[in-house]
Amino acid sequence: MTSLLTNASAMTALQTLSSTNKNLGVTQGRIATGQRVATASDNAAYWSIATSMRTQTGALSAVQDALGLGAAILDTASSALEEAIDKTKEIVNKYVARATPGTDTAAIDAEITQLKAQVVSIAKNADFQGVNMLETGGTAAAIVTGYQPGAAPTTMSVAAYDLEAALTAATDATTVDTALKAMQTAAATIGAAKTRVDSQKSFTSKLIDSIDRGVGQLVDADMNKESARLAALQTQQQLGIQALSIANSSSQSLLSLFRG
């Protein structure tokens, strides 16, 4: 039946074209953003997971920064201790030399005094961003090492060592050697902590990469697939426009029935 009021063919063609245009808009959006799940309306479950994972990577990036700061603090203390240990070795040598008959003890004592003063100066200047682990009353290094959603960040603490006062009671080779061993123990502790921090930095970087890959699997668009889909939809759009035009033109044929 041919109707003047209702053009069923045109209605069908219009619905098909509208559906094609909608799909074309989705595909163009995916190509523009590079994501097949850009908003919650695209896929609520995947969007929620991806958002949580991105929050975790943001927190882990902050952990990386904290580990970098902690490594710098430990490196400063380690370098200072190494220099102080070298000076303390010289002091041991001076005390041994002082025990040799005929030496100028006053000159050696003056050298020892200056070397001890250098160790104190090293301790006072081993500061990084206001954190000094080696001066009297020094600050222990509290370093953030990790983060898990829903839990407090994990931390590690490295105790301070009073290098400034290490040689205060050292008056001979024996007592200086005892102080030297304490310095070496402190240096080993800080060095081990720095190795742990460096290892944690490397692990955190790999963990961030792993999470980013997981997010990509959930929300990233396959650009090869979307490109092919775009070409197909553009063709369908052109055909739909032609079909609608043909359906609309059919009503014009009714005029021929009324021509004399």
Summary of the structure (lengths in Angstrom):
residues: 260
radius of gyration: 38.1
end to end distance: 22.4
largest distance: 144.4
contacts: 741
relative contact order: 0.17
helix: 71%
strand: 7%
